[in-house]
Amino acid sequence: MRRIPILRPLALAAVAVALVLAVPAPAQTPEEIQKAVSAAYEKYKDLKEGANADYIPALARVDPKLYGIALVTVDGKVYAAGDVKTEVSIQSISKVFTMAKVIEEQGLDAIPKTIGVDATGMRFNSIIAVELAKKALGGPEINPLVNPGAITATSMLKGATRDEIWKGLLAFYSDFAGRPLAVNAEVFKSESDTNQRNQAIGYLMHAYGFIKADPMRATDIYTEQCSVNVNAKDLATMAASLANGGKNPLTGKQVIQTGNVPGLLAVMVTAGLYDDSGKWYYRTGLPAKSGVGGGIIAVSPGKFGIAVISPPLDDAGNSVRAQKAITDISNALKANPLASTPR
Ligand code: GLU
C-alpha cells in the first residue's frame, strides 16, 4: 500500500502524545522512600498506646517496645527503620498465605464455594458468625481471615499426612519470605494449651459440614501456622510478593500464579483488620492483614509491600504503631491505589 507522506508526521505526533500520557507519575527516589520510613519510625517511637494480646499467655511476654518497619519494593529494594530482625509469631497474617495455598491447589472458586469471601461483621473468633453462616440462605457468609474460615482453609490443604501438609505449608510461607522460616515453640505450646475456643470452632465447622477432614488436626495445624516466627523484613517480603504479581522480588521465585493475587487482596480489603477493616481501607486504600502478635502487612499493588511489627494492640486487636506508621508512609509515597489525579 502506498503511504501518504503527511500521515507519517501525524502518526509520529500521535505516538508521542500517547507516550506522554502513558508515562506514570514519577516514582519516589530511594532517598524519599527511606525518608518516609525513617520519619514514621521516629514519629511513633515513643508512643505508648495499646497493650500486648494476653489471651495467648506467651504473647503477653513479648517486649512491647519492639518496633520495626520494613518496606520492600517490587524491584527488590529494601528500606528499613528500627528493629527488623527480632522475630514474633505471625499469628493471623498466616491466614492470607494459607488461603493462597488452597487457591493454588484447588483454584479461585474453592474459597467462595466452601468458606465465603464476605465480612462477618463479628469478632475474628465469633461463634455466632458460624451459626449465621450455617443458616445463611445465599451460601456461606464467612471468610478465610476469621478463625472459622481460617481453620476450614487449613483443613482443605492437600497432603497425605499431617507431617506432609505441615512441611508443604511451612515451605510455602518460606518461599514468600525468601528464607526458611521456623516455628516459635513457646508460642505454639502456649496457644495449644489455651485454644479450646478454636477447637470448639473447628468442631462446629465440622458438624456443619464446612470442614470435611479431622477438625482437631486442622485446628492443630492452624495453631502451628500462627506460631511461625517472622521479622518485619520477612513480612514485608511476603507482602511485596503479593504486590509483585505473586513473584518474590528478592528471590525472583514465582510463588503463586499471578491471577490468584487479586482475590487474595480482595479478602484482605474485606476482612484484613478485624472489625476495623472498613476504617483502615477508608484511610489507606491498601489491602492489609494484621495479627495479634503485633504485625501488620499492607500491599500497594505494583509498588511495594510494607510491614510493621509493634506488639501493643488497640481494642480491635490491631497494632497501634503499625497502623499509624503504615498510614503515614503510604500517604507520603502516594500509595493509595484508589487515588487518582485529574487530567
Ligand atoms: N492464633 C490466634 C487465634 O486464633 C490468631 C489471632 C489473630 O492474630 O487474630 O486466636
Boltz pocket constraint, residues with backbone or C-beta under 6 A from the ligand:
constraints:
  - pocket:
      binder: B
      contacts: [[A, 90], [A, 91], [A, 92], [A, 93], [A, 124], [A, 125], [A, 147], [A, 191], [A, 198], [A, 222], [A, 223], [A, 226], [A, 290], [A, 291], [A, 292], [A, 293], [A, 317]]
      max_distance: 6.0
